[in-house]
């Protein structure tokens, strides 16, 4: 077929699609406009997929505290008194089993063990071992489940953090928050379904890329919106000088009409996503400043979250904002805290990281609980992998470093149908291999979906000839052992 005739046929198809979609397009546009310009009221779970949730959910929303860099499970939760006796001995080959090493330790000829570097005590009704570095988390152990048998195939930061956030080590797949926005829709039409905030610790800072909260092949309106701590919380949200709200409204109405005409011509669904994003930005001009203004928080809240709670951009301040977002029914709230990549400097840096996060993370659980929000808010706290029992480099008085370790690490969860005061999974005597109840990161994601009423096997999106899933094509299981 010659190109001119092919183009004419395409135009004919587009015209047909446009005319067929005109009525639906007008309805869709009306639902995106402000209340003053359209009669579409807000509704819980609006614009989600038909048939979702698959069953009654325990959680309405998720707060994910992501400790970027790989916290050392050995020095925080996975304690065994016998570990003190192995300091300095060579890690037995029967334990190491020729497992994959990073380039940072692949050249080592010896692998001397490093005992936990800090004191541990038992806490709570079940006598949970908790490091001295986490005195505030120790106070909430009766409200959380600690999974000690998390595992992943990735041993380097970028593929590992991509894997746990998107279900695949390769970039390009939708993030967990985008999947939830797509499947369950919005509960608050004035704020994004998925909000990301980043705080910075004093340790080695691994890069965080926007693709970690991107929508991948899902419609772009489901991507996470990053809130900043300084200046405008969201870039380009405010009106430029000389533009007032009325002018902005007229401009958006004009752009929406042009986009709607273009949609009628092409049938491109992404055009409606673009209109929706413009309208969301307009509504956020009033909703975001109100959210970010902490002046109405009582002094007791700042005391609860710690001395950094008044400093914008800190983990503590972001935790308060996370609770405020939860109160406003934002679906997925993700706090990344950078700096957990401790190697030779791990003993010093992990102290600082725990000081930055321990009080605020525990305060968030307590705050949600006392406000009645913990029952339907799933809180998750963990990183992309753990740390090795053996020393990275020669073990000396001044070097007790640890390398990356994906074979076992910890994550804790609270609220929304998760068992309270519980530990799940078990590692060997060297905290190197899992000996009981392994939980792959795909299993964690399947469990998160389950608590939101979603069967991960039935939650798919057609792309590149496959029914794509957050949990991928490999086997994944809901971790029923941690569910109340």
N, C-alpha and C positions, 0 to 999 in steps of 0.2 A: 504494500500500500504506500502511495506517495505521501510525503510529510504534510502537504496542504490538506489533503482529504482526511488524513488521520486527525489533524487538529480540528477540522470541522466536526468530526464525529465526537471528539472529546468535548467540544463546546456544547454540542447537543446534549450529551450525557449530563454535563454540569448544569445546564438549564433545567433539565428534568429533575435532577437532584434538588436544585434550588427551589423550584416550585413545590416539590413534594414536601420539602422541609420548612417552607415559609411559616406555616401555622405553628409548628413545633418551635421554630426558631424564635418567633415572637413571644411564645410562652416562656421559653428559656431566658430571653432577655429581660422580660418583665420580672422574673424571679430574682434577677441579679441587681435590679435597680433598688435604690433606697426606699424605705417605707413611704416616704412622702411622694414618690413617683410611681409606686406600684403597690398593688394590694396583696403581695405575697408575704404572709407573716412568717417569722422565724419558726422552725420546728426542730425538735430533737432528732439528730441523725439525718437531716435533710441531705438529699443528693447522694445518698449511699446506694449501693447496688441492691436491686430487688432480691429478696430472699436472705439478706444478711441483717442481723446475725443469724447463723444457722441454728443456734440454740440459745437459751437464756444465758446472758453473760454475767460473770462475777465482777468484771471491771468495766467502768465507763471510759477510763482514761489511763494513761501510762506516764510515769515520770522515770526517765532513764538517766541515772548518774553514771556517766562513762569516764572511767579513770584511764586516760589515754597514755599508753607507754608500757603497761604491764606491771601492775603491783606484785610484790613478792608475797605469794601465798604462804611461804615458809615463815616469814617474819610477821605475818598478820593474824592468820587463823589456823593454818594446818599444822598444829603443834603436837608433838609427841615427846614426852620427857626423855626417851631413849636417844633422841637426836643429839643431845648434849654429848653423848659418848662417841659419836662418829666424827667429831671435828678433826680434820686433818688427815683422815684415812682416805685411801683411794676408793673412788666409787666403783664397786664391783662390776665387772663386765656382765655378770648375770642380771644386773639391774639396768645398766645402760643399754645393753642389747643392740649395740651398733646403731642406735637411733640417729636420725639426721641432726647435724650440728649447724649452727650459723657459721659464717666465715670468720667471726670474731674468735671462735674457739676451735674451729676445725683443725688448726695447726698444732693444738696442744697435744703433748704426749702423756701428760698426767692430768687427772681430774680429782683433785683433793676436795673432800666434802667440807662445807662451811655450816656449822651448827647455827640455829636461830641466833640472831644478834641481839635480841631484846628479851626481857622477862615476860612471862605469860602467867596469867591467873585464871581460875575458873570463875564464871559469872552466870547469874540467872538460875532458874529452877533446875535446869538440866546440866549445870556445871560446864558450860561451853568455854573452851580455851580461847582467850582473846589476848592479843599483845598489849603491852603497856603503852604502845603508840596510839591505841584506840580507846581511851577511857570513856568517851561518850557513847561510842558504839556498844561498849560493854554494858551500858545501861539499858539498851533496847534489845538485847539478845533474845528476850522472851517474846518479842514482837516480830522476829525475822526468821527466815530459813536461810542457812548458809549451805550452799552447794559446793562441796569440796572436790567434785569430780568432773568439773568442766574440762573440755578438751577440744583441740582444733588441730588441723594439719599444718597450718601456717606457722612459720617461725620467725618471720620478719614483719616489721610493723605495718607497712602499707597493705600487703595482702591480708594480714590478720585483721586489721581494723576494718578493711573493706568487707571481708568475709562475715564478720559478726554483725555488721550494720546492714548488709545487703543480701546475705546468703550466698555470696560467690566471691572468690578471691580476685576475679577479674573485674575491673571497673566497668560501669555502664548499666548495672542492674538497679532497680528502684530500692531505696532505703526502706527500712521497717516502717518508719513514720509515714512515708508516702503510700505504702501498701494500705495502712490503716485509714488514711484519709480517703483513698480511692474506694475502699470497700465499705466503710461505715459512714462516710460523709461527715458533715459538720454539726456540732452542737451549739456553736456560737457564730452567727453570721458576721459578727463585727471583728473577729480575730481569726488568724490562720488556724487551720487544723493542726499544724505541725510547726512548733517553734523550737529554735536552737539557740543556745547561749554558750559562750566559751569563756573559761577563766584560765589564767596562766599561773602555774606554780613556779618554783625556783629551780626545778631540776632540768634535765636534758629534754628539750622540747622537740618532739616529733611533729612533723607537718600534719595539719588537718586540711583536707580539701573539701570544697563545696559539694563534690560528688557524693560525699558520705551522707548527705541529707537531700540528695537530688531525687527526682522522680523517675530517672531512667527512661524506659519505654512507656511508662504511664503518662497520662496527660500532665502537662507542666504545672497545672494549678495545684497539684498534690505535693510539690517539692516543699522542703522545709524553708521557713523564713528565719534568717539569722537576725537576732536582736543584738545591737551593739550597746556598750556601756557608756560611750561618750558621744556628744553631739546628738544628731538625730538617731534614735534607736534603730530605725530602719532607713537605709540610704534612699534618698530621693523621694521620701514620703511627704515632706513638707512642701508647701507652695512656695515658689520663688518670689522675690520682691515684685510687687505690682499685680500679683494674682491673688484674688480673694476667693472665698468658698463659692460664691455665686458664679464667678467666672469659671472656676474649675468645674462646677456642675454642668454649665452650658457646654464646655469643651468636651467633657466626657460623654454627654448626650450626643453631641455631633459625631464623635469618634465611634460610639456604639452604633449609630445609624449607618455609618460608612461600613463598619465591620459586618453588620447584619446584612447589608446589601452584598458584600463580598461573599458571605457565607451562602446566601441564596444562589450565587453564581457558581461556587465551587463545591459546596457541601463539606468543607474542611472543618471538622469538629474542633480543631485547635483554635479556631477563631473565637468560638464561644468561651474557651478557656481564657483567652486573652481579654475578652470583655469582662469575665468574672474577676480576673486579677486587677484590672483597672478599678472595678467597683469595690473590691476588697480594700485596695489601697486608699480609696476615698473614705471608707468607713473607719479605717485604721487611723486616719488623721485625728480623730477624736478618741478612739478607744485605746490606742497605744499610750499616749501621754497620761491618761488616767491610770492605766495599768502600772506604768513605770514610776509614778509618784508615790513614794512610800511615806509621805508625811502623815497619812492617816493611820499608820501602824503604831500601836502603843509601845512604850519603852520596854515592856516585858517581852515583846517579840524580838527586839534587837538583842536583849540580854540572852534569850534562848538560843539564838543563832550564832552568837559570839561577837568578838570585838571587831571583826571585819565586816559585819553585816551592813554597816552604813556606808561602806566604800563601794561605789558602783564598779561592776566588773569582777568583783571577787566571787569566789565560789559561794560564800555565805550569802551575799546579796542576791546572787542568782537563785539560790535555794528559796529565798523569800518570794522572789518573782515567780518561781515554779509553783509555789503554793497558791499565789494569786491567780496564776493562769489556770490551775486546777479548779479553783473556785469559780472561774469564768467558763468552765467546761471546754477548755482546749483539749483536743483529743490526745496529742502526743507531745510531750515536753522533754527535750533532751539537753542535758548539761554535760558538756565536754570539759574536763579539767586536765590540762596538759602538764607534763613534767614528770611522769612516773617511770621514765626510762632510765632506771638506775643500773649502772654497771659497777665499775670500780669505786664510784662515789656513792653507791647505794646506801651505806649506813648513815651518811649525813643527809642525803637528799630525801630519803623516805621519812625521816623525822619531820622535815619541813612540809612534805606533802600531806602527811597525816594531820599536822597542825592546821593546815589550810582547810581540810575537808571533814575531819572527824566530827567536830561539834555540830557543824551545819547539817551534815547528812543525817545525824541522829535527831537533830532538832526538827528536820523536815518530817520525819516519821512521827515524832511526838506531836507536832503541830497539826498534821493531817488527822491524827487519831483524836485529838481533843476537839477538833471541829467536826467530827463525824464523817470525814472524807476518806479515811483510810479503808473503809469497808468496800468502796468501789473505785479506789485508786491503786493501781499496781505500781510499786516502787521497785526499781532494779538498780543495783550498784555493782559494777565490776569493770574489768578491762578486757583487752584483746588476748592476753595470755599471761602466764605466770613467770617464775624465775627458777633457775637451776639450783639444785642442792650443791653442785660443785662450783668451785671458784673459777671465775673468768681470769685467766692468767695465774701466775705463781701466787700461792697463798702465803701471805706474809702478815706481820702485825698490822701493817697499814693498808693491806689490800684484802678485803673480804667481798670482792665483787661477785655478781651473779649475772649469767647470760639469760637470753630469752628461753622460755620453756612452754611449749604448747600442749605437752602430753597430759598435764593436769594443772588446774588453777581454780580459783574460787570466784563465786558471785553470790551476793545475798539478795533476797527478795522479801517484800513485805506487802501486806494488804491484799484485798480483792481475792479472797479464797485461798491464800497461801498459808500453810501451816505456821504456827507461831512457836518460837522456842525450839527450833528443829535443825538438825544437821543431816545432810544427805550426801551419800557417797563417801568413799574411803580410799586413801592412797597407801602405798607400801611404806615400809619403815624409813625410806629415804625421800618420801614426798616426791617421787619421780615417776611412778606408774600408778594407774588406777587399779585397785583390786576389788572394788565393789561399786555397783550402780553408776557406770559412766554416763555423763550427760554431754553430748556433743552440742556445739552451738546451734546446729539445726534443731535439736531437741528443745533447746531454750526458746528459740523463736516459735516453734510449734506450740509450746506451752503458753507463751505470751498471747498468741492468737487465740488459743483455747479459752483463756480467761476473759477474752473479749467476745466470746461466743462464736468463734470462727473455726471451722474444720480446715486445717491447713491443706489437706488433700483436695478439698473442693474449692479452694480459693485460688483461682487461676486467672491469667490474662493471656490471650492469644498473641503471640509475637514470634516472628521468624519460623513459622510452621510448628511451633510448640505451644502447649498450654503451660506457660511459665508460672512458677510458684516461688514464694519467698524461701521455702525450704528445699528448693531444687529437685532434682530427679533422684537423688540418693534417699535412702530410708531415713525417716525422722519420726520420733515418737513424742507424744505428750508425756511429760514427767509426772505421772499420776501420784508418785510417792511423796511429792511435796505439796499436794493439794489437800486442803482441809475437807 
